Amino acid sequence: MAKQIDAGKFLVIECTAGELMNVVGTDICICDRCGRAYLPSDKGCYIAVLNQWYCQECYNEWIEQVVWYPEDADVQRKNFEFYAPLLGVKC
Ligand SMILES: [Zn+2]
């Protein structure tokens, strides 16, 4: 079940690869960071500011070192408001 997780200023939705596949309408789910293909049941995170899906491992690395840029707030909000309802997450 997709849910928003606490990531500071970042809007992040934890969801399985399958949940995102259904929304995006693709048969394969590939982590946008490491490029590995994942099973529909594998968990990862949709990161609104990047508009990308990362596997759990990559997400953990990313959140450790990411820098927040205030100018990204608008695009992040737009992506989040588009995907959150599709994933069944409240905005
Ligand atoms: Zn990855």
PDB file of the backbone (N, CA, C, O) and the ligand in Angstrom, with CONECT records:
HET     ZN  A 101       1
ATOM      1  N   MET A   1       0.849  -1.202   0.000  1.00  0.00           N
ATOM      2  CA  MET A   1       0.000   0.000   0.000  1.00  0.00           C
ATOM      3  C   MET A   1       0.880   1.246   0.000  1.00  0.00           C
ATOM      4  O   MET A   1       1.714   1.425   0.887  1.00  0.00           O
ATOM      5  N   ALA A   2       0.691   2.095  -0.988  1.00  0.00           N
ATOM      6  CA  ALA A   2       1.516   3.300  -1.096  1.00  0.00           C
ATOM      7  C   ALA A   2       1.210   4.269   0.037  1.00  0.00           C
ATOM      8  O   ALA A   2       0.059   4.452   0.431  1.00  0.00           O
ATOM      9  N   LYS A   3       2.261   4.879   0.546  1.00  0.00           N
ATOM     10  CA  LYS A   3       2.054   5.885   1.580  1.00  0.00           C
ATOM     11  C   LYS A   3       3.175   6.919   1.549  1.00  0.00           C
ATOM     12  O   LYS A   3       4.311   6.629   1.173  1.00  0.00           O
ATOM     13  N   GLN A   4       2.815   8.129   1.955  1.00  0.00           N
ATOM     14  CA  GLN A   4       3.824   9.176   2.015  1.00  0.00           C
ATOM     15  C   GLN A   4       4.707   8.928   3.225  1.00  0.00           C
ATOM     16  O   GLN A   4       4.214   8.568   4.293  1.00  0.00           O
ATOM     17  N   ILE A   5       5.988   9.116   3.066  1.00  0.00           N
ATOM     18  CA  ILE A   5       6.897   8.927   4.192  1.00  0.00           C
ATOM     19  C   ILE A   5       7.593  10.232   4.530  1.00  0.00           C
ATOM     20  O   ILE A   5       7.688  11.138   3.702  1.00  0.00           O
ATOM     21  N   ASP A   6       8.068  10.309   5.735  1.00  0.00           N
ATOM     22  CA  ASP A   6       8.720  11.513   6.214  1.00  0.00           C
ATOM     23  C   ASP A   6      10.104  11.637   5.589  1.00  0.00           C
ATOM     24  O   ASP A   6      10.962  10.776   5.787  1.00  0.00           O
ATOM     25  N   ALA A   7      10.315  12.704   4.838  1.00  0.00           N
ATOM     26  CA  ALA A   7      11.611  12.899   4.189  1.00  0.00           C
ATOM     27  C   ALA A   7      11.989  14.376   4.218  1.00  0.00           C
ATOM     28  O   ALA A   7      12.508  14.915   3.240  1.00  0.00           O
ATOM     29  N   GLY A   8      11.727  15.015   5.335  1.00  0.00           N
ATOM     30  CA  GLY A   8      12.050  16.435   5.466  1.00  0.00           C
ATOM     31  C   GLY A   8      11.214  17.260   4.505  1.00  0.00           C
ATOM     32  O   GLY A   8       9.991  17.128   4.467  1.00  0.00           O
ATOM     33  N   LYS A   9      11.867  18.107   3.732  1.00  0.00           N
ATOM     34  CA  LYS A   9      11.153  18.957   2.778  1.00  0.00           C
ATOM     35  C   LYS A   9      10.748  18.185   1.527  1.00  0.00           C
ATOM     36  O   LYS A   9       9.975  18.680   0.707  1.00  0.00           O
ATOM     37  N   PHE A  10      11.262  16.992   1.387  1.00  0.00           N
ATOM     38  CA  PHE A  10      10.991  16.233   0.177  1.00  0.00           C
ATOM     39  C   PHE A  10       9.680  15.462   0.282  1.00  0.00           C
ATOM     40  O   PHE A  10       9.347  14.905   1.328  1.00  0.00           O
ATOM     41  N   LEU A  11       8.955  15.445  -0.818  1.00  0.00           N
ATOM     42  CA  LEU A  11       7.715  14.689  -0.882  1.00  0.00           C
ATOM     43  C   LEU A  11       8.033  13.338  -1.507  1.00  0.00           C
ATOM     44  O   LEU A  11       8.374  13.246  -2.687  1.00  0.00           O
ATOM     45  N   VAL A  12       7.914  12.297  -0.698  1.00  0.00           N
ATOM     46  CA  VAL A  12       8.297  10.957  -1.116  1.00  0.00           C
ATOM     47  C   VAL A  12       7.163   9.994  -0.816  1.00  0.00           C
ATOM     48  O   VAL A  12       6.581  10.014   0.268  1.00  0.00           O
ATOM     49  N   ILE A  13       6.861   9.159  -1.783  1.00  0.00           N
ATOM     50  CA  ILE A  13       5.818   8.149  -1.599  1.00  0.00           C
ATOM     51  C   ILE A  13       6.468   6.770  -1.649  1.00  0.00           C
ATOM     52  O   ILE A  13       7.065   6.380  -2.652  1.00  0.00           O
ATOM     53  N   GLU A  14       6.336   6.056  -0.556  1.00  0.00           N
ATOM     54  CA  GLU A  14       6.824   4.684  -0.553  1.00  0.00           C
ATOM     55  C   GLU A  14       5.788   3.816  -1.246  1.00  0.00           C
ATOM     56  O   GLU A  14       4.614   3.824  -0.873  1.00  0.00           O
ATOM     57  N   CYS A  15       6.216   3.073  -2.250  1.00  0.00           N
ATOM     58  CA  CYS A  15       5.273   2.210  -2.973  1.00  0.00           C
ATOM     59  C   CYS A  15       6.048   1.066  -3.602  1.00  0.00           C
ATOM     60  O   CYS A  15       7.269   1.131  -3.747  1.00  0.00           O
ATOM     61  N   THR A  16       5.332   0.032  -3.971  1.00  0.00           N
ATOM     62  CA  THR A  16       6.000  -1.071  -4.653  1.00  0.00           C
ATOM     63  C   THR A  16       6.200  -0.702  -6.125  1.00  0.00           C
ATOM     64  O   THR A  16       5.573   0.219  -6.648  1.00  0.00           O
ATOM     65  N   ALA A  17       7.073  -1.434  -6.758  1.00  0.00           N
ATOM     66  CA  ALA A  17       7.296  -1.235  -8.184  1.00  0.00           C
ATOM     67  C   ALA A  17       5.994  -1.447  -8.949  1.00  0.00           C
ATOM     68  O   ALA A  17       5.701  -0.739  -9.913  1.00  0.00           O
ATOM     69  N   GLY A  18       5.220  -2.434  -8.503  1.00  0.00           N
ATOM     70  CA  GLY A  18       3.963  -2.752  -9.178  1.00  0.00           C
ATOM     71  C   GLY A  18       2.953  -1.625  -9.100  1.00  0.00           C
ATOM     72  O   GLY A  18       2.256  -1.342 -10.074  1.00  0.00           O
ATOM     73  N   GLU A  19       2.871  -0.986  -7.955  1.00  0.00           N
ATOM     74  CA  GLU A  19       1.933   0.134  -7.808  1.00  0.00           C
ATOM     75  C   GLU A  19       2.281   1.252  -8.782  1.00  0.00           C
ATOM     76  O   GLU A  19       1.396   1.849  -9.395  1.00  0.00           O
ATOM     77  N   LEU A  20       3.551   1.525  -8.918  1.00  0.00           N
ATOM     78  CA  LEU A  20       3.960   2.582  -9.836  1.00  0.00           C
ATOM     79  C   LEU A  20       3.757   2.148 -11.292  1.00  0.00           C
ATOM     80  O   LEU A  20       3.348   2.949 -12.133  1.00  0.00           O
ATOM     81  N   MET A  21       4.042   0.889 -11.580  1.00  0.00           N
ATOM     82  CA  MET A  21       3.836   0.368 -12.944  1.00  0.00           C
ATOM     83  C   MET A  21       2.403   0.555 -13.399  1.00  0.00           C
ATOM     84  O   MET A  21       2.147   0.951 -14.536  1.00  0.00           O
ATOM     85  N   ASN A  22       1.458   0.265 -12.490  1.00  0.00           N
ATOM     86  CA  ASN A  22       0.043   0.412 -12.829  1.00  0.00           C
ATOM     87  C   ASN A  22      -0.281   1.846 -13.200  1.00  0.00           C
ATOM     88  O   ASN A  22      -1.043   2.104 -14.132  1.00  0.00           O
ATOM     89  N   VAL A  23       0.301   2.767 -12.470  1.00  0.00           N
ATOM     90  CA  VAL A  23       0.029   4.182 -12.682  1.00  0.00           C
ATOM     91  C   VAL A  23       0.677   4.673 -13.975  1.00  0.00           C
ATOM     92  O   VAL A  23       0.058   5.392 -14.760  1.00  0.00           O
ATOM     93  N   VAL A  24       1.916   4.278 -14.182  1.00  0.00           N
ATOM     94  CA  VAL A  24       2.666   4.763 -15.337  1.00  0.00           C
ATOM     95  C   VAL A  24       2.273   3.998 -16.601  1.00  0.00           C
ATOM     96  O   VAL A  24       2.436   4.495 -17.716  1.00  0.00           O
ATOM     97  N   GLY A  25       1.750   2.778 -16.411  1.00  0.00           N
ATOM     98  CA  GLY A  25       1.317   1.992 -17.554  1.00  0.00           C
ATOM     99  C   GLY A  25       2.449   1.315 -18.292  1.00  0.00           C
ATOM    100  O   GLY A  25       2.450   1.229 -19.520  1.00  0.00           O
ATOM    101  N   THR A  26       3.410   0.838 -17.530  1.00  0.00           N
ATOM    102  CA  THR A  26       4.511   0.114 -18.147  1.00  0.00           C
ATOM    103  C   THR A  26       4.627  -1.269 -17.511  1.00  0.00           C
ATOM    104  O   THR A  26       4.157  -1.481 -16.393  1.00  0.00           O
ATOM    105  N   ASP A  27       5.245  -2.202 -18.212  1.00  0.00           N
ATOM    106  CA  ASP A  27       5.355  -3.563 -17.708  1.00  0.00           C
ATOM    107  C   ASP A  27       6.618  -3.780 -16.889  1.00  0.00           C
ATOM    108  O   ASP A  27       6.708  -4.721 -16.099  1.00  0.00           O
ATOM    109  N   ILE A  28       7.581  -2.911 -17.084  1.00  0.00           N
ATOM    110  CA  ILE A  28       8.833  -3.109 -16.361  1.00  0.00           C
ATOM    111  C   ILE A  28       9.079  -1.936 -15.435  1.00  0.00           C
ATOM    112  O   ILE A  28       8.819  -0.785 -15.784  1.00  0.00           O
ATOM    113  N   CYS A  29       9.575  -2.237 -14.271  1.00  0.00           N
ATOM    114  CA  CYS A  29       9.909  -1.168 -13.346  1.00  0.00           C
ATOM    115  C   CYS A  29      11.400  -1.215 -13.093  1.00  0.00           C
ATOM    116  O   CYS A  29      11.934  -2.199 -12.582  1.00  0.00           O
ATOM    117  N   ILE A  30      12.047  -0.149 -13.456  1.00  0.00           N
ATOM    118  CA  ILE A  30      13.495  -0.067 -13.321  1.00  0.00           C
ATOM    119  C   ILE A  30      13.824   1.085 -12.390  1.00  0.00           C
ATOM    120  O   ILE A  30      13.280   2.183 -12.508  1.00  0.00           O
ATOM    121  N   CYS A  31      14.716   0.810 -11.475  1.00  0.00           N
ATOM    122  CA  CYS A  31      15.174   1.872 -10.585  1.00  0.00           C
ATOM    123  C   CYS A  31      15.893   2.926 -11.426  1.00  0.00           C
ATOM    124  O   CYS A  31      16.787   2.610 -12.211  1.00  0.00           O
ATOM    125  N   ASP A  32      15.489   4.182 -11.247  1.00  0.00           N
ATOM    126  CA  ASP A  32      16.057   5.256 -12.064  1.00  0.00           C
ATOM    127  C   ASP A  32      17.476   5.614 -11.648  1.00  0.00           C
ATOM    128  O   ASP A  32      18.130   6.420 -12.309  1.00  0.00           O
ATOM    129  N   ARG A  33      17.952   5.031 -10.572  1.00  0.00           N
ATOM    130  CA  ARG A  33      19.312   5.347 -10.125  1.00  0.00           C
ATOM    131  C   ARG A  33      20.292   4.230 -10.479  1.00  0.00           C
ATOM    132  O   ARG A  33      21.324   4.480 -11.102  1.00  0.00           O
ATOM    133  N   CYS A  34      19.973   3.007 -10.084  1.00  0.00           N
ATOM    134  CA  CYS A  34      20.922   1.910 -10.330  1.00  0.00           C
ATOM    135  C   CYS A  34      20.612   1.148 -11.614  1.00  0.00           C
ATOM    136  O   CYS A  34      21.441   0.374 -12.092  1.00  0.00           O
ATOM    137  N   GLY A  35      19.418   1.362 -12.177  1.00  0.00           N
ATOM    138  CA  GLY A  35      19.098   0.743 -13.456  1.00  0.00           C
ATOM    139  C   GLY A  35      18.695  -0.714 -13.381  1.00  0.00           C
ATOM    140  O   GLY A  35      18.507  -1.357 -14.413  1.00  0.00           O
ATOM    141  N   ARG A  36      18.559  -1.246 -12.170  1.00  0.00           N
ATOM    142  CA  ARG A  36      18.155  -2.637 -12.042  1.00  0.00           C
ATOM    143  C   ARG A  36      16.643  -2.775 -12.201  1.00  0.00           C
ATOM    144  O   ARG A  36      15.884  -1.872 -11.848  1.00  0.00           O
ATOM    145  N   ALA A  37      16.223  -3.911 -12.734  1.00  0.00           N
ATOM    146  CA  ALA A  37      14.799  -4.185 -12.876  1.00  0.00           C
ATOM    147  C   ALA A  37      14.290  -4.839 -11.599  1.00  0.00           C
ATOM    148  O   ALA A  37      14.984  -5.646 -10.981  1.00  0.00           O
ATOM    149  N   TYR A  38      13.070  -4.480 -11.214  1.00  0.00           N
ATOM    150  CA  TYR A  38      12.508  -4.992  -9.975  1.00  0.00           C
ATOM    151  C   TYR A  38      11.196  -5.706 -10.210  1.00  0.00           C
ATOM    152  O   TYR A  38      10.508  -5.463 -11.201  1.00  0.00           O
ATOM    153  N   LEU A  39      10.853  -6.596  -9.279  1.00  0.00           N
ATOM    154  CA  LEU A  39       9.585  -7.303  -9.321  1.00  0.00           C
ATOM    155  C   LEU A  39       8.470  -6.363  -8.870  1.00  0.00           C
ATOM    156  O   LEU A  39       8.710  -5.421  -8.114  1.00  0.00           O
ATOM    157  N   PRO A  40       7.247  -6.626  -9.342  1.00  0.00           N
ATOM    158  CA  PRO A  40       6.129  -5.763  -8.940  1.00  0.00           C
ATOM    159  C   PRO A  40       5.956  -5.676  -7.426  1.00  0.00           C
ATOM    160  O   PRO A  40       5.444  -4.677  -6.921  1.00  0.00           O
ATOM    161  N   SER A  41       6.371  -6.697  -6.708  1.00  0.00           N
ATOM    162  CA  SER A  41       6.179  -6.706  -5.260  1.00  0.00           C
ATOM    163  C   SER A  41       7.305  -6.011  -4.500  1.00  0.00           C
ATOM    164  O   SER A  41       7.216  -5.833  -3.286  1.00  0.00           O
ATOM    165  N   ASP A  42       8.361  -5.621  -5.204  1.00  0.00           N
ATOM    166  CA  ASP A  42       9.489  -4.974  -4.529  1.00  0.00           C
ATOM    167  C   ASP A  42       9.154  -3.540  -4.148  1.00  0.00           C
ATOM    168  O   ASP A  42       8.528  -2.799  -4.907  1.00  0.00           O
ATOM    169  N   LYS A  43       9.587  -3.178  -2.962  1.00  0.00           N
ATOM    170  CA  LYS A  43       9.312  -1.831  -2.472  1.00  0.00           C
ATOM    171  C   LYS A  43      10.376  -0.846  -2.892  1.00  0.00           C
ATOM    172  O   LYS A  43      11.549  -1.185  -3.051  1.00  0.00           O
ATOM    173  N   GLY A  44       9.929   0.389  -3.068  1.00  0.00           N
ATOM    174  CA  GLY A  44      10.848   1.473  -3.362  1.00  0.00           C
ATOM    175  C   GLY A  44      10.160   2.776  -3.051  1.00  0.00           C
ATOM    176  O   GLY A  44       9.192   2.815  -2.292  1.00  0.00           O
ATOM    177  N   CYS A  45      10.664   3.849  -3.641  1.00  0.00           N
ATOM    178  CA  CYS A  45      10.087   5.156  -3.354  1.00  0.00           C
ATOM    179  C   CYS A  45       9.951   5.982  -4.616  1.00  0.00           C
ATOM    180  O   CYS A  45      10.864   6.052  -5.439  1.00  0.00           O
ATOM    181  N   TYR A  46       8.790   6.607  -4.750  1.00  0.00           N
ATOM    182  CA  TYR A  46       8.612   7.607  -5.791  1.00  0.00           C
ATOM    183  C   TYR A  46       9.032   8.958  -5.203  1.00  0.00           C
ATOM    184  O   TYR A  46       8.485   9.412  -4.199  1.00  0.00           O
ATOM    185  N   ILE A  47      10.007   9.581  -5.846  1.00  0.00           N
ATOM    186  CA  ILE A  47      10.555  10.841  -5.345  1.00  0.00           C
ATOM    187  C   ILE A  47      10.057  11.962  -6.256  1.00  0.00           C
ATOM    188  O   ILE A  47      10.477  12.084  -7.407  1.00  0.00           O
ATOM    189  N   ALA A  48       9.155  12.773  -5.713  1.00  0.00           N
ATOM    190  CA  ALA A  48       8.452  13.754  -6.547  1.00  0.00           C
ATOM    191  C   ALA A  48       9.387  14.797  -7.144  1.00  0.00           C
ATOM    192  O   ALA A  48       9.209  15.203  -8.293  1.00  0.00           O
ATOM    193  N   VAL A  49      10.374  15.231  -6.383  1.00  0.00           N
ATOM    194  CA  VAL A  49      11.246  16.296  -6.878  1.00  0.00           C
ATOM    195  C   VAL A  49      12.060  15.822  -8.090  1.00  0.00           C
ATOM    196  O   VAL A  49      12.449  16.629  -8.934  1.00  0.00           O
ATOM    197  N   LEU A  50      12.309  14.534  -8.169  1.00  0.00           N
ATOM    198  CA  LEU A  50      13.048  13.961  -9.306  1.00  0.00           C
ATOM    199  C   LEU A  50      12.110  13.384 -10.362  1.00  0.00           C
ATOM    200  O   LEU A  50      12.499  13.164 -11.509  1.00  0.00           O
ATOM    201  N   ASN A  51      10.868  13.143  -9.951  1.00  0.00           N
ATOM    202  CA  ASN A  51       9.905  12.420 -10.771  1.00  0.00           C
ATOM    203  C   ASN A  51      10.479  11.053 -11.176  1.00  0.00           C
ATOM    204  O   ASN A  51      10.392  10.644 -12.334  1.00  0.00           O
ATOM    205  N   GLN A  52      11.064  10.365 -10.195  1.00  0.00           N
ATOM    206  CA  GLN A  52      11.693   9.076 -10.455  1.00  0.00           C
ATOM    207  C   GLN A  52      11.353   8.086  -9.351  1.00  0.00           C
ATOM    208  O   GLN A  52      11.005   8.464  -8.232  1.00  0.00           O
ATOM    209  N   TRP A  53      11.463   6.803  -9.699  1.00  0.00           N
ATOM    210  CA  TRP A  53      11.284   5.733  -8.725  1.00  0.00           C
ATOM    211  C   TRP A  53      12.641   5.129  -8.409  1.00  0.00           C
ATOM    212  O   TRP A  53      13.366   4.693  -9.304  1.00  0.00           O
ATOM    213  N   TYR A  54      12.974   5.108  -7.126  1.00  0.00           N
ATOM    214  CA  TYR A  54      14.231   4.523  -6.681  1.00  0.00           C
ATOM    215  C   TYR A  54      13.935   3.260  -5.875  1.00  0.00           C
ATOM    216  O   TYR A  54      12.939   3.201  -5.154  1.00  0.00           O
ATOM    217  N   CYS A  55      14.786   2.266  -5.994  1.00  0.00           N
ATOM    218  CA  CYS A  55      14.671   1.102  -5.132  1.00  0.00           C
ATOM    219  C   CYS A  55      15.052   1.528  -3.708  1.00  0.00           C
ATOM    220  O   CYS A  55      15.601   2.608  -3.491  1.00  0.00           O
ATOM    221  N   GLN A  56      14.748   0.655  -2.754  1.00  0.00           N
ATOM    222  CA  GLN A  56      14.955   1.004  -1.343  1.00  0.00           C
ATOM    223  C   GLN A  56      16.411   1.384  -1.056  1.00  0.00           C
ATOM    224  O   GLN A  56      16.696   2.345  -0.341  1.00  0.00           O
ATOM    225  N   GLU A  57      17.306   0.609  -1.629  1.00  0.00           N
ATOM    226  CA  GLU A  57      18.736   0.829  -1.394  1.00  0.00           C
ATOM    227  C   GLU A  57      19.173   2.199  -1.923  1.00  0.00           C
ATOM    228  O   GLU A  57      19.862   2.952  -1.234  1.00  0.00           O
ATOM    229  N   CYS A  58      18.764   2.506  -3.143  1.00  0.00           N
ATOM    230  CA  CYS A  58      19.147   3.788  -3.745  1.00  0.00           C
ATOM    231  C   CYS A  58      18.496   4.944  -3.011  1.00  0.00           C
ATOM    232  O   CYS A  58      19.103   6.000  -2.836  1.00  0.00           O
ATOM    233  N   TYR A  59      17.250   4.740  -2.579  1.00  0.00           N
ATOM    234  CA  TYR A  59      16.587   5.809  -1.838  1.00  0.00           C
ATOM    235  C   TYR A  59      17.364   6.137  -0.567  1.00  0.00           C
ATOM    236  O   TYR A  59      17.572   7.306  -0.242  1.00  0.00           O
ATOM    237  N   ASN A  60      17.788   5.101   0.148  1.00  0.00           N
ATOM    238  CA  ASN A  60      18.536   5.310   1.387  1.00  0.00           C
ATOM    239  C   ASN A  60      19.825   6.083   1.139  1.00  0.00           C
ATOM    240  O   ASN A  60      20.211   6.929   1.945  1.00  0.00           O
ATOM    241  N   GLU A  61      20.490   5.792   0.023  1.00  0.00           N
ATOM    242  CA  GLU A  61      21.721   6.520  -0.323  1.00  0.00           C
ATOM    243  C   GLU A  61      21.401   7.963  -0.691  1.00  0.00           C
ATOM    244  O   GLU A  61      22.083   8.901  -0.278  1.00  0.00           O
ATOM    245  N   TRP A  62      20.341   8.110  -1.480  1.00  0.00           N
ATOM    246  CA  TRP A  62      19.969   9.446  -1.969  1.00  0.00           C
ATOM    247  C   TRP A  62      19.618  10.387  -0.818  1.00  0.00           C
ATOM    248  O   TRP A  62      20.100  11.518  -0.758  1.00  0.00           O
ATOM    249  N   ILE A  63      18.780   9.908   0.088  1.00  0.00           N
ATOM    250  CA  ILE A  63      18.287  10.779   1.158  1.00  0.00           C
ATOM    251  C   ILE A  63      19.423  11.206   2.093  1.00  0.00           C
ATOM    252  O   ILE A  63      19.345  12.254   2.734  1.00  0.00           O
ATOM    253  N   GLU A  64      20.472  10.392   2.165  1.00  0.00           N
ATOM    254  CA  GLU A  64      21.625  10.715   3.000  1.00  0.00           C
ATOM    255  C   GLU A  64      22.365  11.954   2.511  1.00  0.00           C
ATOM    256  O   GLU A  64      22.894  12.729   3.307  1.00  0.00           O
ATOM    257  N   GLN A  65      22.394  12.129   1.213  1.00  0.00           N
ATOM    258  CA  GLN A  65      23.289  13.136   0.636  1.00  0.00           C
ATOM    259  C   GLN A  65      22.574  14.221  -0.150  1.00  0.00           C
ATOM    260  O   GLN A  65      23.213  15.122  -0.693  1.00  0.00           O
ATOM    261  N   VAL A  66      21.250  14.139  -0.213  1.00  0.00           N
ATOM    262  CA  VAL A  66      20.526  15.094  -1.056  1.00  0.00           C
ATOM    263  C   VAL A  66      20.529  16.494  -0.444  1.00  0.00           C
ATOM    264  O   VAL A  66      20.538  16.662   0.776  1.00  0.00           O
ATOM    265  N   VAL A  67      20.522  17.478  -1.316  1.00  0.00           N
ATOM    266  CA  VAL A  67      20.475  18.878  -0.897  1.00  0.00           C
ATOM    267  C   VAL A  67      19.149  19.463  -1.388  1.00  0.00           C
ATOM    268  O   VAL A  67      18.745  19.257  -2.532  1.00  0.00           O
ATOM    269  N   TRP A  68      18.497  20.185  -0.510  1.00  0.00           N
ATOM    270  CA  TRP A  68      17.216  20.798  -0.870  1.00  0.00           C
ATOM    271  C   TRP A  68      17.436  22.150  -1.548  1.00  0.00           C
ATOM    272  O   TRP A  68      18.141  23.012  -1.023  1.00  0.00           O
ATOM    273  N   TYR A  69      16.825  22.323  -2.717  1.00  0.00           N
ATOM    274  CA  TYR A  69      16.850  23.615  -3.396  1.00  0.00           C
ATOM    275  C   TYR A  69      15.431  24.177  -3.413  1.00  0.00           C
ATOM    276  O   TYR A  69      14.522  23.576  -3.986  1.00  0.00           O
ATOM    277  N   PRO A  70      15.247  25.349  -2.771  1.00  0.00           N
ATOM    278  CA  PRO A  70      13.893  25.921  -2.681  1.00  0.00           C
ATOM    279  C   PRO A  70      13.229  26.091  -4.050  1.00  0.00           C
ATOM    280  O   PRO A  70      12.005  26.004  -4.155  1.00  0.00           O
ATOM    281  N   GLU A  71      14.015  26.332  -5.091  1.00  0.00           N
ATOM    282  CA  GLU A  71      13.418  26.547  -6.416  1.00  0.00           C
ATOM    283  C   GLU A  71      12.798  25.270  -6.991  1.00  0.00           C
ATOM    284  O   GLU A  71      12.081  25.321  -7.990  1.00  0.00           O
ATOM    285  N   ASP A  72      13.073  24.139  -6.365  1.00  0.00           N
ATOM    286  CA  ASP A  72      12.469  22.872  -6.817  1.00  0.00           C
ATOM    287  C   ASP A  72      11.089  22.635  -6.215  1.00  0.00           C
ATOM    288  O   ASP A  72      10.406  21.676  -6.574  1.00  0.00           O
ATOM    289  N   ALA A  73      10.684  23.507  -5.304  1.00  0.00           N
ATOM    290  CA  ALA A  73       9.438  23.268  -4.573  1.00  0.00           C
ATOM    291  C   ALA A  73       8.223  23.167  -5.499  1.00  0.00           C
ATOM    292  O   ALA A  73       7.352  22.320  -5.301  1.00  0.00           O
ATOM    293  N   ASP A  74       8.171  24.032  -6.504  1.00  0.00           N
ATOM    294  CA  ASP A  74       7.010  24.056  -7.389  1.00  0.00           C
ATOM    295  C   ASP A  74       6.876  22.765  -8.200  1.00  0.00           C
ATOM    296  O   ASP A  74       5.799  22.173  -8.278  1.00  0.00           O
ATOM    297  N   VAL A  75       7.984  22.346  -8.796  1.00  0.00           N
ATOM    298  CA  VAL A  75       7.935  21.148  -9.633  1.00  0.00           C
ATOM    299  C   VAL A  75       7.663  19.918  -8.767  1.00  0.00           C
ATOM    300  O   VAL A  75       6.951  18.999  -9.171  1.00  0.00           O
ATOM    301  N   GLN A  76       8.243  19.926  -7.579  1.00  0.00           N
ATOM    302  CA  GLN A  76       7.998  18.815  -6.665  1.00  0.00           C
ATOM    303  C   GLN A  76       6.507  18.727  -6.321  1.00  0.00           C
ATOM    304  O   GLN A  76       5.917  17.648  -6.361  1.00  0.00           O
ATOM    305  N   ARG A  77       5.915  19.856  -5.989  1.00  0.00           N
ATOM    306  CA  ARG A  77       4.496  19.900  -5.624  1.00  0.00           C
ATOM    307  C   ARG A  77       3.621  19.438  -6.797  1.00  0.00           C
ATOM    308  O   ARG A  77       2.644  18.713  -6.608  1.00  0.00           O
ATOM    309  N   LYS A  78       3.987  19.868  -8.004  1.00  0.00           N
ATOM    310  CA  LYS A  78       3.220  19.491  -9.201  1.00  0.00           C
ATOM    311  C   LYS A  78       3.267  17.978  -9.433  1.00  0.00           C
ATOM    312  O   LYS A  78       2.242  17.340  -9.673  1.00  0.00           O
ATOM    313  N   ASN A  79       4.468  17.424  -9.356  1.00  0.00           N
ATOM    314  CA  ASN A  79       4.617  15.981  -9.558  1.00  0.00           C
ATOM    315  C   ASN A  79       3.873  15.207  -8.478  1.00  0.00           C
ATOM    316  O   ASN A  79       3.202  14.213  -8.756  1.00  0.00           O
ATOM    317  N   PHE A  80       4.002  15.673  -7.258  1.00  0.00           N
ATOM    318  CA  PHE A  80       3.374  14.973  -6.146  1.00  0.00           C
ATOM    319  C   PHE A  80       1.857  15.002  -6.287  1.00  0.00           C
ATOM    320  O   PHE A  80       1.191  13.987  -6.082  1.00  0.00           O
ATOM    321  N   GLU A  81       1.317  16.153  -6.634  1.00  0.00           N
ATOM    322  CA  GLU A  81      -0.136  16.266  -6.743  1.00  0.00           C
ATOM    323  C   GLU A  81      -0.692  15.466  -7.910  1.00  0.00           C
ATOM    324  O   GLU A  81      -1.867  15.096  -7.918  1.00  0.00           O
ATOM    325  N   PHE A  82       0.156  15.201  -8.894  1.00  0.00           N
ATOM    326  CA  PHE A  82      -0.264  14.353 -10.006  1.00  0.00           C
ATOM    327  C   PHE A  82      -0.249  12.880  -9.605  1.00  0.00           C
ATOM    328  O   PHE A  82      -1.202  12.150  -9.872  1.00  0.00           O
ATOM    329  N   TYR A  83       0.821  12.454  -8.973  1.00  0.00           N
ATOM    330  CA  TYR A  83       0.991  11.023  -8.692  1.00  0.00           C
ATOM    331  C   TYR A  83       0.316  10.542  -7.417  1.00  0.00           C
ATOM    332  O   TYR A  83      -0.136   9.399  -7.347  1.00  0.00           O
ATOM    333  N   ALA A  84       0.246  11.403  -6.413  1.00  0.00           N
ATOM    334  CA  ALA A  84      -0.304  10.956  -5.123  1.00  0.00           C
ATOM    335  C   ALA A  84      -1.718  10.377  -5.262  1.00  0.00           C
ATOM    336  O   ALA A  84      -1.970   9.279  -4.766  1.00  0.00           O
ATOM    337  N   PRO A  85      -2.652  11.087  -5.925  1.00  0.00           N
ATOM    338  CA  PRO A  85      -4.007  10.512  -6.046  1.00  0.00           C
ATOM    339  C   PRO A  85      -4.005   9.212  -6.853  1.00  0.00           C
ATOM    340  O   PRO A  85      -4.777   8.300  -6.557  1.00  0.00           O
ATOM    341  N   LEU A  86      -3.157   9.124  -7.855  1.00  0.00           N
ATOM    342  CA  LEU A  86      -3.094   7.914  -8.683  1.00  0.00           C
ATOM    343  C   LEU A  86      -2.603   6.722  -7.865  1.00  0.00           C
ATOM    344  O   LEU A  86      -2.979   5.578  -8.118  1.00  0.00           O
ATOM    345  N   LEU A  87      -1.762   7.016  -6.885  1.00  0.00           N
ATOM    346  CA  LEU A  87      -1.232   5.958  -6.021  1.00  0.00           C
ATOM    347  C   LEU A  87      -2.089   5.757  -4.773  1.00  0.00           C
ATOM    348  O   LEU A  87      -1.784   4.921  -3.923  1.00  0.00           O
ATOM    349  N   GLY A  88      -3.161   6.534  -4.678  1.00  0.00           N
ATOM    350  CA  GLY A  88      -4.047   6.391  -3.534  1.00  0.00           C
ATOM    351  C   GLY A  88      -3.529   7.052  -2.277  1.00  0.00           C
ATOM    352  O   GLY A  88      -3.866   6.648  -1.164  1.00  0.00           O
ATOM    353  N   VAL A  89      -2.697   8.080  -2.462  1.00  0.00           N
ATOM    354  CA  VAL A  89      -2.130   8.801  -1.324  1.00  0.00           C
ATOM    355  C   VAL A  89      -2.767  10.187  -1.266  1.00  0.00           C
ATOM    356  O   VAL A  89      -2.933  10.852  -2.289  1.00  0.00           O
ATOM    357  N   LYS A  90      -3.117  10.605  -0.065  1.00  0.00           N
ATOM    358  CA  LYS A  90      -3.712  11.938   0.095  1.00  0.00           C
ATOM    359  C   LYS A  90      -2.650  13.025  -0.065  1.00  0.00           C
ATOM    360  O   LYS A  90      -1.531  12.882   0.427  1.00  0.00           O
ATOM    361  N   CYS A  91      -3.002  14.100  -0.745  1.00  0.00           N
ATOM    362  CA  CYS A  91      -2.094  15.237  -0.901  1.00  0.00           C
ATOM    363  C   CYS A  91      -2.074  16.063   0.372  1.00  0.00           C
ATOM    364  O   CYS A  91      -1.368  17.069   0.445  1.00  0.00           O
TER     365      CYS A  91
HETATM  366 ZN    ZN A 101      18.320   1.318  -7.269  1.00  0.00          ZN2+
END
